[in-house]
Amino acid sequence: MDMAKRLLRAKAEQTKRRHPHNGPVGTHLVKLIVRLSLVLTSAELIFRYVCGFGDPVVVETDPIIEYQLVASKRYRRFHNDIFINSHRMRSREFEWDKVDEARVLLVGDSIVYGDHHLDQTATISAQLEQQLATMQCPALVMAAATSSWGPKNELEFLNRYGFFHAQAVVVVLSTHDHLDYPSFNNWDIPYALTPAWTAVSDVVHRVFTWGVKWATPSVQLAPLNREQLSLVALQQLLALATVQAPWVEIQVHPTRHELETGKFFGLEYFTRHAQPFNLPISPTYSPTLTSTAQRLYADDIHPSKLGARLIAQSLAKRLRPHLQCAPE
């Protein structure tokens, strides 16, 4: 009996030496799952509640416009509220055929859209509404704008949906718009094409997209061709706007470098090429703001909340005389 016990004990010791990690069935698998779950949960909490990932703004591709915002959606991105109305604009909801109110249509890209570092209430369109209201001119300000759009995207959007009975149209351009023409390459779209399941999947998709875009540059037209096509689209856009609205003007948004140096390349370029239309054209920021440039930008191009407020204040003063404001 003792001999049998010793043999069994020896065999157990031998098995333990051969398989030192063996324990109760599934113990190590369970530990692995628990650790992985803790890592993913921690990453999810950090990415979602600290960084603001998890709820990307979604667009849908279009064979003519290239891409456009999905209608009637709410998002929480980078701790900012984002609302897209039924007309695919980042503006408050409105009725298309209601004509007994003053209406302003801002046309542009991420400058007007607000990117995702600005809350809905801090965008140029929202702050312009507030400024006009303080001037006893309640008005609807619409934003026909989506990040990375150029004149061609904007033209096709307005061709399809119209100008929404706007009394005033403001076309907001940036220096890079002179080379902005659709590539119809999904990797160039700065939005998600599908909702994210989790914040972790959102980050993974974002990193993957950056990697693919970096590794496989999109095939685009030569700069000269892009410039010519973009300019043609802009001229068509301005021609259409002057027919559709009583007042049209152009605002050119400088980069931070342009404002700091006082060399407004974009303003000079678009002033020259928009001259045949005889439209008012001015910079979004006065050259006198050079010393405060750093406070007016969230990065090299996009306005900060303060920057958007100054643009809205300037626009309100310019547009007020051209609006038929109904009493509140």
C-alpha positions in Angstrom: 0.0 0.0 0.0 2.8 2.4 0.9 4.6 1.4 -2.2 1.6 2.3 -4.3 1.2 5.7 -2.6 4.9 6.4 -3.2 4.5 5.5 -6.9 1.5 7.7 -7.3 3.2 10.6 -5.6 6.3 10.2 -7.7 4.2 10.2 -10.9 2.4 13.4 -9.8 5.8 15.1 -9.2 7.0 14.0 -12.6 3.9 15.3 -14.2 4.3 18.6 -12.4 7.9 19.0 -13.6 6.9 18.3 -17.2 3.9 20.7 -17.0 4.8 23.3 -14.4 1.9 25.6 -15.4 -0.8 23.0 -15.1 -3.3 23.6 -12.3 -7.0 23.3 -12.1 -8.6 22.8 -15.5 -8.9 26.1 -17.3 -7.2 28.2 -14.6 -4.6 29.8 -16.9 -7.1 30.3 -19.7 -9.4 32.1 -17.2 -6.6 34.2 -15.9 -5.7 35.2 -19.5 -9.3 36.1 -20.3 -9.6 38.1 -17.1 -6.4 40.1 -17.8 -7.4 40.7 -21.4 -10.8 41.9 -20.2 -9.3 44.3 -17.7 -7.0 45.7 -20.4 -9.8 46.2 -22.9 -12.1 47.6 -20.3 -9.5 50.1 -19.1 -8.7 51.1 -22.7 -12.4 51.5 -23.4 -13.0 53.7 -20.4 -9.9 55.8 -21.2 -10.6 56.2 -24.9 -14.3 57.0 -24.4 -14.4 59.1 -21.2 -10.9 60.7 -21.3 -10.2 61.0 -25.0 -13.7 61.3 -26.3 -13.7 58.4 -28.9 -16.5 55.9 -29.5 -19.1 57.9 -31.4 -17.7 58.9 -34.7 -19.6 61.2 -37.1 -20.8 59.1 -40.0 -21.0 60.1 -43.7 -22.3 58.2 -46.7 -20.5 58.2 -50.1 -22.1 59.8 -53.1 -21.2 59.4 -56.8 -21.6 63.1 -57.4 -21.0 65.0 -54.2 -18.3 62.5 -53.1 -19.6 62.2 -49.5 -22.2 63.9 -47.3 -23.3 63.8 -43.7 -25.9 61.2 -42.7 -29.2 63.1 -41.9 -30.8 63.5 -38.5 -28.1 62.2 -36.3 -26.7 63.2 -32.9 -23.1 62.4 -31.7 -20.8 63.0 -28.8 -17.3 63.4 -30.2 -14.2 64.5 -28.3 -16.6 65.7 -25.5 -18.5 68.0 -27.9 -22.2 67.7 -29.0 -22.7 67.4 -32.7 -26.1 67.5 -34.3 -26.8 66.9 -38.0 -30.2 68.0 -39.1 -32.5 66.4 -41.7 -30.9 68.6 -44.4 -27.4 67.1 -43.7 -26.2 70.2 -42.1 -24.6 70.8 -38.7 -27.2 73.4 -37.9 -30.5 73.5 -36.0 -33.5 71.8 -37.5 -35.7 73.8 -39.8 -38.5 73.5 -42.3 -37.3 73.8 -45.9 -40.3 75.8 -47.2 -40.8 78.2 -44.3 -40.0 81.6 -45.9 -41.2 84.0 -43.2 -37.8 84.3 -41.5 -34.4 85.7 -42.3 -32.1 83.0 -43.6 -28.3 83.0 -44.0 -26.5 80.1 -45.8 -22.9 79.5 -44.9 -21.1 77.4 -47.5 -17.7 75.8 -46.8 -15.7 73.0 -45.3 -14.4 72.2 -41.8 -14.0 76.0 -41.0 -17.8 76.4 -41.2 -18.6 72.8 -40.0 -16.5 73.4 -36.9 -14.5 70.2 -37.1 -15.0 68.1 -33.9 -13.1 70.3 -31.5 -16.0 72.7 -31.3 -19.3 72.1 -29.5 -22.5 72.6 -31.5 -23.1 75.9 -29.7 -19.6 77.2 -30.5 -19.7 76.8 -34.3 -19.7 79.9 -36.5 -23.3 79.3 -37.6 -24.6 78.9 -34.0 -22.7 82.0 -32.8 -23.8 84.0 -35.8 -27.4 83.2 -34.9 -26.8 84.5 -31.4 -25.1 87.6 -32.6 -28.0 88.5 -35.0 -30.5 87.9 -32.2 -28.7 90.4 -30.0 -29.1 92.9 -33.0 -32.9 92.3 -33.0 -32.6 90.2 -36.1 -33.7 86.6 -35.3 -32.5 84.5 -38.2 -31.8 81.0 -39.3 -28.2 80.3 -40.1 -27.6 77.2 -42.2 -24.3 75.5 -42.7 -23.9 73.7 -46.0 -20.4 72.5 -45.0 -18.5 69.3 -44.3 -14.9 68.7 -43.5 -12.5 68.5 -46.4 -15.1 69.6 -48.9 -13.9 71.9 -51.7 -15.8 74.1 -54.2 -16.8 71.1 -56.3 -18.4 69.2 -53.4 -20.2 72.4 -52.3 -21.4 73.1 -55.8 -22.9 69.6 -56.2 -24.5 69.7 -52.8 -26.2 73.0 -53.6 -27.2 71.8 -57.1 -29.0 68.9 -55.5 -30.6 70.5 -52.5 -30.8 74.2 -53.4 -30.2 77.3 -51.4 -33.1 76.9 -48.9 -34.6 80.4 -49.5 -31.5 82.1 -48.1 -31.5 85.9 -48.2 -27.7 86.0 -47.9 -25.1 83.5 -48.9 -21.5 83.5 -47.5 -19.0 81.4 -49.3 -16.1 80.6 -46.9 -12.9 79.7 -48.6 -9.5 78.6 -47.3 -6.1 78.9 -49.0 -6.0 75.1 -49.7 -9.3 75.3 -51.6 -7.5 76.3 -54.8 -6.2 72.7 -55.0 -9.2 71.0 -53.5 -11.0 68.6 -55.9 -12.7 65.3 -55.1 -10.6 62.1 -55.3 -13.5 59.7 -54.7 -11.1 57.7 -52.6 -12.7 56.5 -49.4 -9.4 56.6 -47.5 -9.4 60.4 -48.1 -12.7 60.9 -46.3 -12.1 62.4 -42.8 -15.2 60.6 -41.3 -16.3 57.1 -40.5 -18.5 55.3 -43.0 -20.0 53.1 -40.3 -20.7 53.6 -36.6 -18.2 52.2 -34.1 -19.1 49.3 -31.8 -16.7 50.5 -29.1 -14.3 53.3 -28.4 -11.4 50.8 -28.8 -12.7 49.8 -32.3 -13.0 53.5 -33.1 -9.4 54.1 -32.3 -8.2 51.0 -34.1 -10.1 52.0 -37.2 -8.7 55.5 -37.0 -5.1 54.3 -36.7 -5.6 51.7 -39.4 -7.1 54.4 -41.8 -4.1 56.7 -41.1 -1.8 53.8 -41.8 -3.4 52.8 -45.1 -3.5 56.5 -46.2 0.1 56.9 -45.3 1.2 53.7 -47.0 -0.9 54.1 -50.1 -1.2 57.8 -51.1 -4.4 58.4 -53.1 -4.1 58.9 -56.8 -5.0 62.5 -57.6 -4.9 64.8 -60.5 -1.8 66.9 -61.1 -1.8 70.1 -59.1 -2.4 72.3 -62.2 -5.4 70.2 -63.3 -6.8 70.2 -59.7 -6.4 74.0 -59.5 -8.1 74.5 -62.9 -11.0 72.2 -62.1 -11.5 73.6 -58.6 -11.5 77.2 -60.0 -14.1 76.3 -62.6 -16.3 74.7 -59.8 -15.9 77.9 -57.7 -16.9 80.1 -60.5 -20.0 77.9 -61.2 -20.8 78.0 -57.5 -20.6 81.8 -57.3 -22.6 82.2 -60.5 -25.3 80.0 -59.1 -25.4 81.8 -55.8 -25.8 85.2 -57.3 -28.9 83.9 -59.1 -30.4 82.2 -56.1 -29.8 84.8 -53.3 -30.1 88.6 -53.1 -26.8 89.0 -51.3 -23.6 87.0 -51.8 -20.2 87.6 -50.4 -16.9 85.7 -50.0 -14.9 85.2 -46.8 -11.4 83.8 -47.1 -10.1 82.2 -43.9 -6.3 82.5 -43.5 -4.1 79.9 -42.0 -2.4 80.8 -38.7 0.8 81.3 -40.5 -0.8 83.7 -42.9 -2.3 85.7 -40.1 1.0 85.8 -38.1 3.0 86.9 -41.1 0.4 89.2 -42.6 0.7 87.5 -46.0 -2.8 86.5 -47.0 -2.0 84.3 -50.1 -5.6 82.9 -50.2 -7.2 86.3 -50.1 -5.1 87.6 -52.9 -5.7 84.5 -55.0 -9.4 84.4 -54.7 -9.8 88.1 -55.0 -8.1 87.9 -58.4 -10.2 85.0 -59.6 -13.5 86.1 -58.2 -13.2 89.6 -59.7 -15.6 89.0 -62.6 -18.4 88.5 -60.2 -17.9 91.8 -58.5 -18.7 90.3 -55.1 -17.6 91.6 -51.7 -14.6 89.6 -50.5 -12.8 89.9 -47.2 -10.7 87.8 -44.7 -12.4 86.1 -41.8 -9.8 87.7 -39.5 -8.6 91.3 -39.7 -4.8 91.6 -40.3 -4.8 93.7 -37.0 -5.3 90.4 -35.1 -1.8 89.2 -35.7 -0.7 89.5 -32.1 -3.6 87.3 -30.9 -3.3 84.7 -33.7 -2.5 81.8 -31.3 -5.7 82.3 -29.4 -7.9 82.3 -32.5 -6.9 78.8 -33.8 -7.4 75.3 -32.5 -4.6 74.2 -34.9 -3.0 75.7 -38.0 -6.3 76.3 -39.7 -9.4 75.7 -37.7 -10.9 78.5 -35.5 -11.0 78.1 -31.8 -14.2 79.0 -29.9 -13.0 82.5 -29.6 -12.0 82.6 -33.3 -15.4 81.4 -34.3 -17.0 84.1 -32.1 -15.0 86.9 -33.8 -15.9 85.6 -37.2 -19.6 85.5 -36.2 -19.5 89.0 -34.8 -17.9 90.4 -38.0 -20.4 88.5 -40.2 -23.4 89.7 -38.2 -22.4 93.4 -38.7 -21.9 92.8 -42.4 -25.1 90.8 -43.0 -27.6 92.7 -40.8 -28.4 95.3 -43.4 -29.1 92.7 -46.0 -31.6 90.6 -44.0 -35.3 91.1 -43.7 -35.7 90.3 -40.1 -39.1 89.4 -38.7 -39.9 90.6 -35.1 -39.2 88.0 -32.4 
